[in-house]
Amino acid sequence: MSLLWLSYGFLSLVVVLTGYLGLGFLPRLPRLVITWLVAGMIWVPARFRLPLLDEGEFYTGFAPAVMVAAVAFLERNASVMVPALLLLVAGGLAGAGVGLLLWWRGRHHHEYVDMDEDDEPMPPRRGGGGERREPMIG
């Protein structure tokens, strides 16, 4: 089971990274929120229970809530699907919150640049618009 979780973790990281890079055309806020919403949904675990061949015996364990909800949907088992879907919603909201937090922290990053008190900001550029000027000696 641990190898299965390791494989799932690696593949989910690939999905999240390629999803983030695929959303490169969006501004940073929606890109982070969507990426972390998806990450929260695919990384939240849910408990499942499977019947074994012996009468009255069950195997219980943890699996990604997405998988538990998908299997419960295919089996038309609402008693298992509802808690899995609630965990999916909670994971998605937590992931979107992390995305908002990362955006908010990154938005204020330029204000905290290390500057000594005696440092002066760069003077505004003089001269013509966007054309390049060659350096002059003397």
N, C-alpha and C positions, 0 to 999 in steps of 0.2 A: 504493500500500500504506500509505503514512503516513496518508492520509485515512481509510482503513479502520480503522487502529489508533486514530486520534483519535476516530472515531465509537464504536468499541467501548469505549474508555476512558470517554467521556462517558456512554454508556448504562449501563456497569457501575457508575459512580458513582451514577447515579440508582437503580439496583437496590439497591445497598448502603445508600444513605440511606433509601429507602422501606422497606427491610427492617428497618433499625434503628428507624425510627419505628413500623413495624407491630408490632414486638416490645415496644412500650412497656408492655404489661401485665406483662412479666417483670421480675424484679429486675435490677439493673445487671450483675452477674457473668454470668449466662447470656446476657443480651442482647448484651454485648460479645463474648463468646466465640463465639456463633453468628454474629454479623455478621462478625467478622473471619475466622472459618473459611470462610464463603462467599466473602468478599473474596479470601482466599488462594487458594481454588480457582479463581475466575474470572480472576484476574490472572496466574497462572503460565503462562509460554509454553512451547511444545513445538515441536520441529523436525518438519516434515513433508516428504514427497517425493511429487510427483505425476508420472505419466508424461505426456510430451508426444506429439504426433502423430508426430514423427520416431522411428524405431526406436532404442531405447537412450538417448534423451534424457529427462532428468528436470528438473523444477522443484523446487527445495528452498527452504524458507523457514521462518519462525516464525509460529505461530498460537496462540491460547489453547488450553491443554491440554484444556479441556472440549470444544472444537470438534473437535480432533484425535481425542480418544477417541470422540466421538459418530460421526464419519464412519467411523472404524475399526470401530466396533460395527456400523454399518449395512452396511459392506462385509465384515463377518466376517473382519477382518484382525487376528489376535491378535498378530502380530509388531509392529504399530504400536500396538495398544491397550494392551499391557502397560506399555511405558515411559511412555505418556501417563497411565495410571492411577497409576503410581508417582509421577509429578510432581504429579498431583492430590492424592494423599495427603500428599506432602511440603508442598505449598502450603497444604493445609488445616491441617496440624499447625503450620506456621509462623504462619499466620493466627490460630489458636487461642492460640498462645503470645503473639502481640502483644496479643490481647484480654485475656488474663490479666495481662500486664504493665501495660496501661492501667488495668485494674481495680485492680491492686495499687497503682499510683502514685496513683490518684484516692482510694483508701481512706485513705491517709495524708496527704492534702492538708490536712485541718483541723489537723493537729499542727504544720504549718510556717507558720502565720499569723504575720505580723510583729507582735510585741508587745514593747514596751519592757519592761525589767526592772522599772521603777517603776510600770508600769500594774497596776491591780488588776482582777481579774475583776468582773463585775457582781454586786452582792449579790443574794441570793435574794429572790424576790417575797414580800411580806408580804400578809396580808389574805385576803379571800375567794377562792374557787376561780377560776372562769373569767369572772366578771362584770366588766364594765368599770367603772373608777372614774374619775370626773371630776377634773381637776386642781383643787387648792385654793390660793388665794392667802392667805398670812399665817398 
